[in-house]
Amino acid sequence: AMSRPSDRLPDVLAPLSLTSLGSLTFQDLDEARFPAVALMRACIRTGGTAPAIFNAANEAAVSMFLKGLLPWKGIIRVISESLESFTSTSYSSLEALLGFHDEVVQFVSTMESVK
């Protein structure tokens, strides 16, 4: 993304050729190291507004982190607390979902744990 359009950073890095790498090795994800993945998988299984709660809380927490208001490890704590504080429900329209998103963001901004 940083090198688009393609002439923005000419000759900085050669194009990646996966065939020249030979082989790739994949390992199972360490969910203890990356707890957000397990949380999102649970949200997907729950359905309804659970993924939206995760997304809104994550957006708000990352914004706070970037402003120096929240430590890195606080992001997952904010997401977890948001998921515990809101009940996943169905939604009737995009407008309703966007309103719910704003409600979660507002909740995060008032959380005692991030102050």
N, C-alpha and C positions, 0 to 999 in steps of 0.2 A: 504494500500500500504506500509505503514511503517513497518508492521509486517510480510511482506512476504520475504523470505519463512516463513512458519508458525512457525518455531522453533526460529525465530529471537528474539521475545519478549515473551517468554513463561510465562504464568500465570499473565500477566500484566492486562488483562481485560477479563472477561468471555465473551463467544460468545453471541451475541445479539439474544434474542428469542422474536420475535414480538408478538407471542401468549401470552407470559407472561405479556406483557404491558397492556393488556386489550383492550383499544381503543385508536385510534389516532384521533386528531382533526386537520383539515386543514382549513386554512383561505385564503381568496383572497390575492394575492400578492399586496403589497403596492408599486405601480410603482413610486410614489414620492420618496420613500426611496431607491428604486432600479431602477434608470432610465435606466441603461444599458439593462435591460430586455425589456423595451418598445422600445428602439432603435433597438435592435436585431430583435424584432418582426416586426418592420417596414422594416428592411432590408430584412427579409425573404419574406414579402409581395412584396417588390420591385423586388426582384430576381436579376438575372444577377450577377454583381460583388459586389453588395452592401454588402452581408455577408462577402466577402473577404476583403473589405475596413474596415469593423468593426473589423474583426479578426486581420488584420495586424496592425491597429492603436492600438488595445488593447494590442497586444504583445509588440509593441514598447513602449507604455505608461507604462505598468507594468514593463518592464525592466528598464525604467528610474526611476520609483518609487522605485524599489528595490535598485537602486544605490544612492538613496537620491536626485535625480535630479528633482523630481516632487512630489507634495503632493498627498495624496490619492484621494482627490476630483478632482484633475487635470486629472485623468485618463478618466473620462467621458467627460470632456471638450475636451481633445485631440481626442477622438473618434468622438464626435459631429462635431468638426471642420474639421476632415478628411472627414466625410460623406458629409459635405457641400462643400468641395473643390474638390471632385472627382465625376464624373458622373458615375452612374452604367451603364455598358454596358454588352453585351454578350461576351463570350470568346470562342476562337476556339480550345484551347488545354490546357493541364496541364501546359506546358511550358509558355504559354502566361499568365495564371493565376498566376504562380509563379513569373513571371517578374512583373506583376501588383502588387503583394504582396510587392516585393522589392521596387517598386516605392513609395508605400504608406509609408513603413517604413522609406525610405529616406526623404520623405516629413515631417514626424513627427519629425525626428531628426533636421530638419531645422526650425521648427515652432517657431515663436517669443514668443508665449504664454508659451512655456515650458522652456524658457531661463531665 
